[in-house]
Every structure is written in structure tokens, then in C-alpha cells.
């Protein structure tokens, strides 16, 4: 019964990425959102072999979306006219500030998940007998 859970999470991850497109970009219609959901789900099914890998790739996708949001906003406003209005400048500022914040958050979160996956998949290091275990925690200072 557990064979379908990575696939189910890939579908959910694709929907999350598509939801990010729909929420961030005002011009993204339902057709584009469904297309992004299908492509993201296909990539997650192809690339991710575990639930952790699915969400690592999903959060990386959200980070990339967040990075492109200010760029798309600026290009879209630039195409509309020569000189942006005060309202358009506010939209650009909003996209840059929130896009930067969310992209740093999601990319950092994704890198943490990828690091955790790498550590889980690393071969165990053999411990030789007679070798003392490394100290854990903080070192105590010696009192004189």
C-alpha cells in the first residue's frame, strides 16, 4: 500500500507549484495553471524517488517561481508603457521585496531538505573498535 505515496505526494507537489503560479502571477489563467501542474507533476514523478525528494524539489520550484516573479512583473509593466506609474512602481516594489524574501526562504528550505536526503542516503561510516567516540555537546572550561 505504500507504493503509491511518493506518487500521491508528486501530484500534491505539482498542485502546490501550480498554486504558487496562480497566486503570485495575476495574469496566469486556469489553463496555464493546469499546464504548470501537469508539467510539475510529471517532473516530480520522474525525478523524485521518495516523499522527501518530492518536497525538496517542490520547495526548490517554489523558490524559482519566487525569483522569477519580480522579473516577470517588471517586464510586463515595461511592455505596457514607457514610464511606469506610481501604482506600477508600488507593484514592482512589492514583487521585488516579497519575491526576494520568499525565494530566499524556499531555496534555503529546499537546500536543507536536499542536505538531509544526502545524509540519509550516505553510506554509514564504519567505527573501529578502540576508537573513542567524538565528544558531544559543549565543552566545559577547566576551573583553576
Order of alpha helices (4+ residues) and beta strands (2+ residues): alpha-alpha-alpha-alpha
